[in-house]
Amino acid sequence: NVKVMLTVFFDHRGVVHHEYAPEGQTVNAQYYLSVQRRLRDAIRRKRPDLWASQNWRLHHDNAPAHSSQLIQTFLAKHGTPQVPQPPYSPDMAPCDFWLFPHLKKPLKGTRFESREAIMKKTTADLMAMPKSDFQDCFQKWKRRWNRCVASQGAYFEEN
């Protein structure tokens, strides 16, 4: 089995930054710190309006690397506001409820000869996603947040 770890940051306009973890790489705090540095560079280059106004927010799940003291200190030092992620709620993370299922669908049943082949196909699919799909994702996320608040954080099934 060939395994590939993809990290993606996106907004309502599309992909801001994506990268694949090197083979065998554990996503620990030190590695995620290097990802965060590359993300900041990508925002500066691809979203100069948001960078200049500092009008952007970071959302990531509660994985240990993301919530580590190293990362929290880095984000605080750079004044990076975070959108909170409720604990044990992958149904509230856009990558989990929308992006990764969307990317996995065309891969199902396909056999790849190498990591590079998987990465090439996944990157092509990711970059081909229209802006409207990202906008729709954020509308769905907003509805999920509203339902989460209305249910006072209780679990709910998405229809």
C-alpha atoms as one frame of an Amber mdcrd trajectory, in Angstrom:
protein
   0.000   0.000   0.000   1.242   3.424  -0.965   0.373   6.139   1.535   0.425
   9.883   0.938  -0.177  12.623   3.532  -1.616  15.819   2.030  -1.915  19.098
   3.926  -4.156  21.735   2.333  -5.067  25.281   3.309  -7.822  26.977   1.348
 -10.297  29.810   1.460 -13.449  30.719  -0.465 -11.313  31.538  -3.530  -9.490
  28.215  -3.686  -6.256  26.572  -2.577  -3.799  28.859  -0.800  -1.169  26.229
  -0.014  -0.818  22.475  -0.296   2.022  20.085   0.275   2.735  16.412   0.720
   4.621  15.170   3.749   7.842  13.372   2.823   7.568   9.590   2.916   7.839
   8.349   6.491   7.468  11.854   7.952   5.542  12.062  11.205   3.465  15.217
  11.430   4.838  16.432  14.725   5.013  19.993  16.051   8.430  20.685  14.511
   7.304  19.540  11.062   4.000  21.437  11.333   5.934  24.581  12.268   7.766
  24.368   8.934   4.372  23.932   7.209   3.073  27.043   8.977   6.073  29.055
   7.782   5.446  27.948   4.187   1.748  28.766   4.586   2.588  32.318   5.681
   4.780  32.726   2.596   1.970  31.387   0.393  -0.566  33.809   1.868   1.850
  36.692   1.333   2.271  35.698  -2.342  -1.208  34.431  -3.271  -3.465  36.589
  -1.088  -1.588  39.891  -0.778  -4.833  41.708   0.022  -5.482  39.470   3.028
  -1.835  39.559   4.061  -1.711  43.370   3.960  -4.929  43.756   5.942  -4.144
  40.792   8.223  -7.745  39.814   7.510  -7.420  36.040   7.493  -8.040  33.271
  10.002  -6.442  29.864  10.419  -8.538  26.776  10.948  -6.989  23.446  11.716
  -8.214  20.500  13.748  -7.094  19.579  17.249  -4.329  17.180  16.225  -1.520
  17.162  18.805   0.914  18.877  16.422  -1.602  21.673  15.756  -2.371  22.325
  19.405   1.224  21.994  20.619   2.834  24.775  22.625   5.369  25.304  19.825
   2.630  26.013  17.267   0.461  28.060  19.609   3.463  30.234  20.507   4.349
  30.697  16.817   0.779  31.677  15.915   0.531  34.081  18.867   3.899  35.661
  18.003   2.679  36.329  14.462  -0.790  37.463  15.538  -2.527  34.658  13.661
  -6.156  34.373  14.767  -7.570  30.856  14.812 -11.079  29.576  14.206 -11.744
  27.142  17.050 -12.312  23.480  16.308 -14.698  21.733  18.704 -13.051  18.638
  20.217 -14.017  15.280  18.716 -15.876  16.970  15.857 -14.423  16.019  12.470
 -17.876  16.829  11.095 -16.947  20.491  11.697 -13.643  20.457   9.791 -13.995
  21.379   6.086 -11.149  19.061   5.073 -12.898  16.138   6.776 -16.502  16.740
   5.729 -15.832  18.102   2.254 -12.338  18.305   0.744 -10.809  14.891   1.419
 -13.975  12.921   0.531 -14.194  15.003  -2.668 -10.562  14.212  -3.547 -10.801
  10.519  -2.656 -13.857   9.817  -4.820 -12.072   9.841  -8.216  -9.182   7.815
  -6.748 -11.386   4.951  -5.562 -10.565   1.708  -7.328  -7.510   3.164  -9.084
  -4.159   1.469  -8.582  -1.156   3.757  -8.602   2.386   2.623  -9.185   4.030
   5.243  -6.989   3.575   8.069  -4.502   4.440  10.473  -7.308   1.550   9.187
  -9.435  -0.911   9.647  -6.559   0.430  13.128  -5.825   0.242  14.131  -9.496
  -3.387  12.985  -9.827  -4.471  14.471  -6.494  -2.792  17.807  -7.225  -4.416
  17.970 -10.671  -7.846  17.252  -9.147  -7.267  19.780  -6.359  -6.229  22.543
  -8.746  -9.126  21.787 -11.110 -11.741  22.422  -8.424 -13.750  25.520  -9.325
 -14.010  28.530  -7.048 -17.737  27.822  -6.675 -16.952  24.488  -4.960 -14.873
  26.281  -2.330 -17.596  28.894  -1.850 -20.154  26.104  -1.418 -17.906  24.433
   1.166 -17.844  27.601   3.262 -21.637  27.906   3.054 -21.934  24.307   4.281
 -19.447  25.026   7.070 -21.471  28.063   8.141 -24.656  25.941   8.270 -22.829
  23.305  10.338 -21.626  25.951  12.802 -25.166  27.319  13.102 -26.512  23.809
  13.772 -23.737  23.173  16.291 -24.607  26.382  18.162 -28.358  25.678  17.966
 -27.834  22.163  19.363 -25.538  23.546  22.091 -22.666  21.450  20.799 -24.594
  18.171  20.667 -23.852  15.713  17.859 -26.057  15.951  14.784 -26.262  14.147
  11.448 -25.820  16.274   8.321 -28.658  15.846   5.813
